[in-house]
Structure formats: structure tokens, C-alpha cells
């Protein structure tokens, strides 16, 4: 899968675990809801690591925890 798809899936997975809606994550992270929508709908080619950091802060996890998923294993990602 593409990296943007993996990022989207991971955020959705973590929100489900925490019981967060997109709106709740936006409020907790400070990332605008429109930005989250773009990410979750895979309508981006790249993003700043700062956005992932802010999402992680809203989810109360580390960036390391965010990327600690089989979604990000080399064999699962394509260019």
C-alpha cells in the first residue's frame, strides 16, 4: 500500500481504539478538521512530520508508537 494509505489507516485504527471521532481528534490535537479529512481520505502526496506529531499528541501516544504497526513494515509499502 502507499504510505498515505498506511498513515490514514493508522490514524483511523488509533481513533477507533481511543473512541475518538475525527472532530474529537481535531480538538485534542489542534489539527484542523479539514486537514484531518484530507489525510483520512488519502488526498495528499506528502505531509509534514509536524502534523503526525500533533496527531500523536492528540492521541496521547508517541511518534514511535504511531509507526509501531505492521502497516509501516517495508514489505507492506510501495512507492
Contact map, one row per residue, 1 for C-alpha under 8 A:
1110110000000000000000000000000000000000000000000000000000000000000000000001110
1111110000000000000000000000000000000000000000000000000000000000000000000000111
1111111000000000000000000000000000000000000000000000000000000000000000010000111
0111111100000000000000000000000000000010010111000000000000000000000000000000000
1111111110000000000000000000000000000000010000000000000000000000000000000000000
1111111111000000000000000000000000000000000000000000000000000000000000110000100
0011111111100000000000000000000000000010000000000000000000000000000000000000000
0001111111110000000000000000000000000011110000000000000000000000000000000000000
0000111111111000000000000000000000000001000000000000000000000000000000000000000
0000011111111100000000000000000000000000000000000000000000000000010010100000000
0000001111111110000000000000000000000001000000000000000000000000000000000000000
0000000111111111000000000000000000000001000000000000000000000000000000000000000
0000000011111111100000000000000000000000000000000000000000000000000000000000000
0000000001111111110000000000000000000000000000000000000000100000000000000000000
0000000000111111111111001000000000000000000000000000000000100000000000000000000
0000000000011111111110000000000000000000000000000000000000000000000000000000000
0000000000001111111100000000000000000000000000000000000000000000000000000000000
0000000000000111111100000000000000000000000000000000000000100000000000000000000
0000000000000011111110000000000000000000000000000000000000000000000000000000000
0000000000000011111111111000000000000000000000000000000000000000000000000000000
0000000000000011001111111000000000000000000000000000000000000000000000000000000
0000000000000010000111111100000010011000000000000000000000000000000000000000000
0000000000000000000111111110000010000000000000000000000000000000000000000000000
0000000000000000000111111111000000000000000000000000000000000000000000000000000
0000000000000010000111111111111000000000000000000000001001100000000000000000000
0000000000000000000001111111111110010000000000000000000001000000000000000000000
0000000000000000000000111111111000000000000000000000000001000000000000000000000
0000000000000000000000011111110000000000000000000000000011100000000000000000000
0000000000000000000000001111111000000000000000000000011111100000000000000000000
0000000000000000000000001111111100000000000000000000010001000000000000000000000
0000000000000000000000001110111110110000000000000010011000000000000000000000000
0000000000000000000000000100011111110000000000000000000000000000000000000000000
0000000000000000000001100100001111111000000000000000000000000000000000000000000
0000000000000000000000000000000111111100000000000000000000000000000000000000000
0000000000000000000000000000001111111110000000000000000000000000000000000000000
0000000000000000000001000100001111111111000000000000000000000000000000000000000
0000000000000000000001000000000011111111100000000000000000000000000000000000000
0000000000000000000000000000000001111111111100000000000000000000000000000000000
0001001100000000000000000000000000111111111100000000000000000000000000000000000
0000000110110000000000000000000000011111111000000000000000000000000000000000000
0000000100000000000000000000000000001111111000000000000000000000000000000000000
0001100100000000000000000000000000000111111100000000000000000000000000000000000
0000000000000000000000000000000000000111111110000000000000000000000000000000000
0001000000000000000000000000000000000110011111100000000000000000000000000000000
0001000000000000000000000000000000000000001111100000000000000000000000000000000
0001000000000000000000000000000000000000000111110000000000000000000000000000000
0000000000000000000000000000000000000000000111111010000000000000000000000000000
0000000000000000000000000000000000000000000001111111000000000000000000000000000
0000000000000000000000000000000000000000000000111111100000000000000000000000000
0000000000000000000000000000000000000000000000011111110000000000000000000000000
0000000000000000000000000000001000000000000000111111111000000000000000000000000
0000000000000000000000000000000000000000000000011111111100000010000000000000000
0000000000000000000000000000000000000000000000001111111110000110000000000000000
0000000000000000000000000000111000000000000000000111111111000000000000000000000
0000000000000000000000001000101000000000000000000011111111100000000000000000000
0000000000000000000000000000100000000000000000000001111111111110010000000000000
0000000000000000000000000001100000000000000000000000111111111100000000000000000
0000000000000000000000001111110000000000000000000000011111111000000000000000000
0000000000000110010000001001100000000000000000000000001111111000000000000000000
0000000000000000000000000000000000000000000000000000000111111100000000000000000
0000000000000000000000000000000000000000000000000000000111111110110000000000000
0000000000000000000000000000000000000000000000000000100110011111110000000000000
0000000000000000000000000000000000000000000000000001100100001111111000000000000
0000000000000000000000000000000000000000000000000000000000000111111100000000000
0000000000000000000000000000000000000000000000000000000000001111111110000000000
0000000001000000000000000000000000000000000000000000000100001111111110000000000
0000000000000000000000000000000000000000000000000000000000000011111110010000000
0000000000000000000000000000000000000000000000000000000000000001111111010000000
0000000001000000000000000000000000000000000000000000000000000000111111111000000
0000000000000000000000000000000000000000000000000000000000000000000111111001000
0000010001000000000000000000000000000000000000000000000000000000000011111001100
0010010000000000000000000000000000000000000000000000000000000000001111111101100
0000000000000000000000000000000000000000000000000000000000000000000011111111100
0000000000000000000000000000000000000000000000000000000000000000000000011111100
0000000000000000000000000000000000000000000000000000000000000000000000001111110
1000000000000000000000000000000000000000000000000000000000000000000001111111110
1110010000000000000000000000000000000000000000000000000000000000000000111111111
1110000000000000000000000000000000000000000000000000000000000000000000000011111
0110000000000000000000000000000000000000000000000000000000000000000000000000111
